[in-house]
Amino acid sequence: MKLIEVDEKKCKRDGLCAADCPAGIIRLKDKNSFPEVKEGEEGACVVCGHCVSVCPHGALSHARLPLSECPPIKKELALAQDQVVQFLRSRRSIRRYRDKAVERGKVQELIEIARYSPTGGNMQPVEWWVYTDRKELKQFAGMVAKWMRKMMERVPLANLPPYFPAAVAGWDAGEDTILRNAPVMILALAPAESPNGLVDLSIALTYLQLAALPMGLGTCWAGMARRALMMDGSVKEKIGLPEKAPHFYPMMLGYPDVSYYRVPERKPPKIVWK
């Protein structure tokens, strides 16, 4: 099977697919030719789908990205700039969750959306581990708090994040200051051989947290849990994370138990024009 198939009745031979191919492997021999992959260069294709997406005529199909599986972009669903600005500015990190389980179908849908995030070389290396057992999550959070207490005993407080003492004190008082009683923890991972792994999974988690908003869900990056997972083998073992797992980040997920009505200001950006 050819890497690309061209419907010669639809193709206008405008060269858009060749011009936009990141690998530069598509060509038109002359103005009367149809697009083709350069001989022997099929292996350079990163399966990004630009060739399929950029054709306004629906004339090109990719062997691994059939046209039938690439729906057209609906112009009527495009967001206005002010909608985008409010959507992004109004996102909040949620630290108060309702005592309600998140439906597995919704978690699945979020991950399905997040897989469209960009990755280096289109490697798509991100793997998703989903934890929903409340008892296990509580035990895991307790181990994180225990690790934080040990760090406070061994390391000068000036060398630790300023929130450590308050988090440990809150945990000792019966408050879940680690996972905030979130009913779900999602762990995004990328393999060691992925050179852009941490960036790839961070972008994917960002896609997921933004997609959660219109579903009525909230998220929060579990930074304290990640620190413990990076430094304590027993914490890694608790959730089954391999000892050598360089790229990962946990995120809390649940139904928010709080609403927000204003958009707080942020620091002005530091921009250096060159």
Helices and strands as residue ranges (DSSP letters): E 4-6, H 16-20, E 26-27, E 36-37, G 42-44, H 50-54, E 60-62, G 67-69, G 75-77, H 81-89, H 104-114, G 120-122, E 127-131, H 134-154, G 157-159, H 164-172, E 184-190, H 197-212, G 213-215, E 218-221, H 223-231, H 233-239, E 247-254
